[in-house]
Amino acid sequence: MLTTRDVCRILGLSQQRVSQLHRSGALIAIPDREGRLRFDRESVERYSHDAADLRERRSDVAARRRAEREEARHRAKREQARAAREREERQRYEDDLRERMVSALESIARSVQK
């Protein structure tokens, strides 16, 4: 059986947080004759492992979200580059078309003058 202070030291939590965990049922404790709580070592170890697993899952989720944001940024950059290439291509096509139209009109104008 562990004292509240022992549990605080093991879990790295405040006495207030340990009390909250006890009230919520996450940690099992039995009051001694003086009314002080004595915590079950297994429940403390189980909570410690569960908390570590939760931190690891949160870390994995955070890493995955960072990777997704990075991929989204790369996708946006690729899309911007593709859109810029399409604009340039469209501009070249329009310029070429304009040149051919001008050339055709000049040719017609020359043939009419003859």
C-alpha angles and dihedrals in degrees: 000000000000132000122233089254091053091051091048090052094046095047097033091233135131122257089248091055092047089052090050091051090050092050091048091052095245091118124040117221137166122204115239124220091282092050095252116138120249113196126216108245092217093055090049092049092045090051090047092052093044091050091049090050090049092050090050092050091048090049090050091049091049091050091048091050091049090051091048091050090049091049090049090052091050091047091051091050091049090049091050091050091048091049090049091051090050091050091050091047091049090048091051090049092049092047091049091047091049091051092050092048092050090047091049092048091048089050091051091047091051092048091050092050093054 
